[in-house]
């Protein structure tokens, strides 16, 4: 009785650990009644289940039994002693001859019989709470062990009944634990789903089949202007959608889903918000529709970026067009302005024909200025940046600005002497100032006011630099402030677009502000604008600051004048009219001139010229071989030659982003006889110093 109670206690202590309990049952049965024991479990269909186990008095026999059990196929229907007892519920006691049993036993137990040579078997069912779920098979094979008898059977049945109850309890615990674990996983999955939905940046909403709103996530509420605590269940789909959106419900009912673009209505402003939509029917496990679900993404930012991209592409195409036009137009203007200058000198002073030529010259210069503006807004002009004293530049321009704005406008210039220097092209910064001053004057026309030009140093932090698209660090700002009429919100987005103007037809080209932006951007700066209707406008120019003071300009000695008859110049220009003009002007001044229509011809001719060539004067953009490439090969043949490039559009052939490389000499088209001869004389004289 004491041994039995000890077994019951062992069963109770391991009830919650299902595999350990089975092992305990096998160990206790071996300890109390047999040499070896197999605990075999079956499912409701009578097939072998998992967690079967075995035990024996000695480790070797236990290992042999466990290996045999391991090789039993889970799910297979048994045919041996344990299977019959488990299926019928009737215990069985069997005494056998080991040799006969080994001959008819099936693997893997035939090997066990051969090794252990059992003489007696006792099998009792495992059943509890009206359900049979296995059998316990005991065996005796030790030489000093007898065969099983009725007392052993009664004892085994008692042990098996308590073991079965413990096993059933353990199975119940395992089942409950599995159910709890499944519920926990479901709750975690649900929590993740809720978190995913609520933290999504896109609108997620659900509605019933009759159009009642059931749920809208936080992003959806923010998109349509619903407060976080607003109960959406009193809303219907027409509150969100236009008629077009409501018609999609019929398509979704028919097809099960719909994808495309649509609009949502903002609850506060009434704004129609463009969205990308993916909607579908929610269904139960049997496929019956339960309602609608939708995921919608706000397209306003995407459409804005697409508009900006299209605008940038248009600007890029316009810039390429401007570059091509400038190249050809500057060649034409070179011919027009140069022959106008030649004709003017040839005509009698004061004659009517001279006045006509002057008008041609004025029109040509206006066209040249328009060409420069085209290149400026497209950021394709050639800049020669240097360290400029901005305060000194503003003071030098003061008289000119006063004449430009008239007496009804008060001018204030705030530019401290210690402001420092900016890195810009000297001529371009003056153009920026004059364009902004003219705009300010026009904004105050007829009403007078105050025009303030204020320069200052600023230090851009990371946030400010990112907003402006500039690098962090020191910049110099020039604010041009007027007290004029201001700029309305409709005009504001178009201010820097080329050819956009609010002036009457014929009163402006619409290139002034686009030129300002182009110059500043190409110089590594930026322009911002703030305006209040009726109170005025502030344009603020950001320019890169020089960290070093400008080097003092040393006085130059009088240059040595080189007699034209002593200089030889090689002209390379693909435009026949321009080349003819330039050669005529240079020869007329006494220079010895060679000419070629392209770079390849020039190199071929250079190899036949054995006298020194003082100056190579070449166009930049030419077919087959451009000016910069020609200059490299030319220096191999005539290393003593100076090189002077001429162009109105370099396409970054002489620098990067329109900034002229150091040491490069360039005369910009359209040129005139006087400007050409002066530049040639200066260059030759500079080398002769």
Secondary structure, DSSP 8 states (H G I E B T S, - for coil): -HHHHHHHHHHHHTTT-HHHHHHHHHHHHHHHT-SEEEEEEB-TTSBB-S--EEEESSHHHHHHHHHHHHTS-TT-B--SHHHHHHHH---EEEE--HHHHHHH--TTHHHHHHHH---EEEEEEEEETTEEEEEEEEEE-STT-----HHHHHHHHHHHHHHHHHHHHHHHHHHHHHHHHHHHHHHHHHHHHHHHHHH-SSEEEEEETTSBEEEE-HHHHHHHT--TT--GGG-BGGGT--HHHHHHHHHHHHHSEEEEEEEEE-TTT--EEEEEEEEEEEE-TT--EEEEEEEEEE-HHHHHHHHHHHHHHHHHHHHHHHHHHHHHHHHHHHHHHHHHHHHHHHS-TT-HHHHHHHHHHHHHHHHHHHHHHHHHHTT-S-B--EEEEHHHHHHHHHHHHHHHH-TTEEEEEE--GGG-EEEE-HHHHHHHHHHHHHHHHHHTTTT-EEEEEEEEEEEE-HHHHHHHT--SEEEEEEEEEE-SS---HHHHTTTTSTT---S-TTS--S-HHHHHHHHHHHTT-EEEEEEETTTEEEEEEEEEB-SS---------------GGG-EEEEE-SSHHHHHHHHHHHHHTT-EEEEESSHHHHHHHHTT--S---EEEEESS-SSS-HHHHHHHHHHH-TT-EEEEEES--TTSSEETTEE-TT--EEESS--HHHHHHHHHHHHHHHH-
